[in-house]
């Protein structure tokens, strides 16, 4: 009954809102006017979103945010710094860009007519991984210039699929190091965003050895090792990526605690010996058949009572549905595989693979990552 009533109210609402006369009446009525203005602004943000993202990209490429890190600067000095090493734009266009950035809270101009970081600009500088993703999105936007063409494209034929070469490769294990370098660096930057978030939420509970599957250069694994000095570390990824990871662990002084395994987790068995297996932003990059295989492989690699950790953005996250279904939905389609999943979907897949029901460990920013663990039965 309640669902039927909800549908009836929705249909009545929509029939009214498509009427421009009704919209004008709502805007004129004092009690509904604030709601109309708020919804109009939100709708315009959806319409103008691409312009906002390109404004942000231009500011990042010119280094304006970085130039303001040390403090406020006058416009002439900021312009001279920004155009160094890049094809210059005019002073007038630079001023236009600063005003656009200020409208997005990236910058602000103080009472001395100096430019300074705005609230969002300062927050961005505190998240280097986000800055890396802003630059990376230029690849995604090439595919989204014609979104219907992207949706019609065969997997592996888009610009984003070419950026992630393993996504289109028939034999990912054969990729050589040059093909893996760029995306491994981006993975490291994006994992740095969430490593502390995961480790703050999830207690190790006395675990002794952690196997991180598809962990890139080991950013998350090194963060875990830094927090738990007795923890032994295992990393599984493509051979070309493992070569990069060995250098990162050597530089961090953690090589003696780490074991490295090169292979293709879509085809190879996972190494045994760990009592925790982690997938950090890995499962949503793969289709259901591959995820089912990965969960079975993790089950086989773990002892009874061992723990599986899944950390990634999930679909239908309260307050972050845009991240799951809108952003990752289209991003992964452009990439050529994978999809955002709901917690309930992962719970079913875990049960089929032989794990117990998942437990969620609340994170501070679930938009970025949610953390689930499940025990191997």
N, C-alpha and C positions, 0 to 999 in steps of 0.2 A: 504494500500500500504506500509506504513512504517513498519508495523508488518511483512509483507511478506519479505521485504528487510532485516529486522533484523534477521529473521529466516534463510534467505539465507546466510547472513554473518556468523552467528553462525555455520551453517553446513559446510561452506568453512573452517572456522577456525579449527573446530574439525577434519576435514579430513586431514588438514596439520599437526596438532599437534600430531596425533597418528603415524606419520611417524618419526622414529628415525633419519633419515638422515636430515629431515627438522629441527628437534630440534638441531642437531649439527650445522647446518648452522646458526640458530638464535643465538646460544651461541658463535659462532665465529665472528659474525658481530658486530662491535663496538657499533652501535646505539641500538641494541636489547640485547646486552650482559647483561647490568644491569637489564633489565626486566626478563631475563631468570634466573639470579642468585636470584633475589627477589622471583620469583615464585617457584624456586627449594627449597629455604629455607622454604617458606610457606607450600609447599607440604610435606617436611620432618617433619615439626612441626605436621602436621596432622598424619603422619605415627608414629611418636615417642611420641605422646601426652601422652599415658599411662605411658611410662617411666618417663616423666616429673612429672606427678601427683604423682607417687609412690615415686619419689625422694623427693617431697614436703612433702608427708605424713611421710616419715622416718625422715625428719628434724623436723617436728612438734612433732612427738612422742618422739624424743630424747631431745626436749626442746632447740634446738640450737638457734632458733630465740629468745626465751625468755632469754636465757643466755647472748645474745649479746645486750639486751635492754639497759643495763647500760653503754655500751661502748665496744671498741675493747678489744680482749683477745688473748693471744697466744694459739697456737693449743693444747699444753699439758694441760693447765688449762681448756680449753674448752672441751677437751675429758674427763677429770676427772669429770667435772660437768655433761656431757651428759649421761655417763653410770651409774650414781647413780640411784638406784631404778629400773633399767631395766636389762634384760639379755644383757650382754655387747657384743659389737662387737670389732674386733681388731682395733688397732690404725691405721693400714694401710687402713682398710675399712672405718674408720671414715674420714681419709684424702680424700679418694676417694669420699665420700659423700659430703664433703665440696667443693671439686672442682666441682662436679656436681651441687651443689647449687649455686656456683658462676657463672657457665655458664647460670643459669636461673635468675641471678641478685638477688638471695636471699641473698647472702653474697658477700663480696669483701675482698681482702687482700691488706693491705696498704704497704707503703714503709718501714715500720718497721717490716714487716712480721707478722703483727697482723691481725686477722680476725675481720671484722666488718659487720654490717648489710648492705646489698645492697639496692638499691632503692625499689625493690619489697618486700624484707623482711621487711623493715621499714613500708611500706604501709600495709602489712599484720598485723603487730602488732597493727596498729591503727584501725583494724577492727576485734574485737574478734568474731563476728558472722561468718566471713569467716573461721577463725581457727576452729570453731565448725563444719562447713560444711565440711572442709577437712577431719576431723576424721570421720564424718558421711558417707562420700563417700565410705569408706571401705565396707559398707553394699551394696551400689549400685554396686560396682565393682565385688562383688561376683556373682551378677546376670549377669553382662556384660562379665564375663569370656567366656561365650558362648552366644553371643547376639541373635543368632537365636533360641536357646533353650528358652531364656527369652521371645522372641516374640511369641513362641508357647505355653508358659505356660498359664494355666488358671488363671484368676484374683484371687488374694488372696493367691497364692502359692509361691510367690517369697520371697527372703530374705527381700526386701524392704517393701513388703506388711506386713510382720511380724513385721517390725520395727514400722510401722504406723498401729496399731491394729484396729483402727476404719475403715480403708480402707477395711478390709476383714470381719469385724464383721457383723453378721446378725442384731444384736441389739446394735448399738454403745453406746446407753445410759446406757447399763448394765456394761460397762467396769469399773473395779475398779481402785483405785488410782495407785497401782504399775504399771499397764499396761500403764498408761498415763504419768508417771513421766518423762521418758526419752525423749519422743517426745515433751512433753510440754517445756522442757528445751531447746531443739533444736529450737522449734518455737520461743521462747523468744529471743534466740540469733540471729536468722535470722530476726525477726521483728525489733530488735534494729538497724539493718543495714539500714532499710528504714523508720523508724518512723520520724526522723527529715527531711528526704528527702520529705516525704509526707506533713508534716506540714509546711515546708518552701514554698512548692508550692501552697498549698490549703488554702485560707483564710476562717475562720469560718463564717464570715459575720453575726455576732450576733446570731448564733445558741445557744440554751440553753441546749439541752440534746442530748448526743451522745450514740447510741447503737452500740457496736462493736460485730458483729456476728462471731462466730468461732475464737474469739480473744485470745485463749489460756490463759495464766496467766495474760493477760491484759497489756502487754508491750506497745502496741500502745496506748491503752486507757489512761494509766498513763502518757505517754508522752504528749498526748493531754491535759489532765487535768493539767499537770505542766505548760503548756503554757497559759492556759485560766482558771483563778482561779474561774470564775463564772460558768464554764461548769459542768453540772451534767453528771454522767457517768453510763452507763448500759452495762453489759457484759453478753453475752449468749454463753454458750458452754456446753459440756458434764458435767454431775454432778461431775465426778472424777476430771475434770480439774478445775471446779469452786472451789472445795475445796482447790486446790493449789493457785488459784487466790486470794481467800479471805486472805490468809496469806501474799501474796505479797502486797496487798493494805494496810493491817494492818501495815506492816513494813514501807511502804511509807507514812503513816499518811494520807491516802486518803479514808479510809473506810466510813467515814461519807458522802462522796459525791457519793458513788458508790452503785449500786443495782446489785445483782447477780441472774442470772436465769440459772438453770441447765435443759438441755433438749437435744433433738436430732433434729437439724434443718432440717434434711431430712424428718421428720415426724411431728414435733410439730409446732404450731403457734409461731411467734415471739411476744415478749411483746410489748405493745403499750406505747406511752408516749414520745418517742424521736422525735425530728424534724430532726435528721440526723441518718442514718443507714450506717455503714461501713462494707465492706468486704475487709480485707487486706490479700492478698495472700491466698484467700479462693476459689474463683470461679474456678481458673484453676486446682484445686485439684479434681474437680467433673465433671461428665459427663453432657451432655447437658440437660437431663431430670431433673436432680437435680438442675442445675443452673436455669433453667426456673422456677422451684418450688421456689427456694430461692428468685428470683426477684419478683415473685408474692407475696410471704410472706412479703418481705420488703415493697412492695407497699401497702399491707393491713395494715401494722404496722405504716406507716407514714401518717401524715395529708396531705391534699392538699397543695402543695407548699413546702412540706418537701423535703429533699435532700438525694440522695443515693451517696455514695462514693465507688468507686472501685479502688483498688490500687494493681497492680501486674505486672509482666513482660508480655508483649504482643508479639504475633507472628508478624513477619515482621517489627520489630522495626528497623529503619534505623541505620546501624552501629552495630546492635546487633542481627542479624538473627540467629547466632549460639546459642545464649542464649535461644531464643524462640523455634525454630524448632529442633535444634540438642540436646541441653542439656535438656530442659524441655520436649520435645517430648518423648525422651527415658526414662527420669527419671519417668515421670508420667505413661508411659506404664509399667515400672517395678513396680511401686507402685500399678498398677491395675486399675486406673481410672483417669479421667481428661485429659485435653489437653490444650496446649497454644492456645489462640484465638486471632484473629485480632480485631482491634478496630471496624471494620465494622460489624463483627459478633456480638460483644457485643451490638452495636447500634441497630441491628435488634431485639435482644432478649429483650433489654430494651423497645423498642417500643411495642412489643407484650405484655409485662407486664404492660404497662400503663404509662411508663415514657416518658419524653420529650427527644429530641436529646442530646447526651452526650457532655459535654464540657471537653476538655483536659487542664490540668494545667501542663505546662512544668516543668520537674524535671531536676536536674543537671546531674544525671546519669540514663538516661532512660533504660539502660541495666539492672539495678537492679529493677526499678519500674517505671510504668507510672500511672498517676492519672487521672481518669475520674469522673465527677459528672453528675448527671441527676436529674431533678426535677420531683416530683410526681405530676401527673395531676389528 
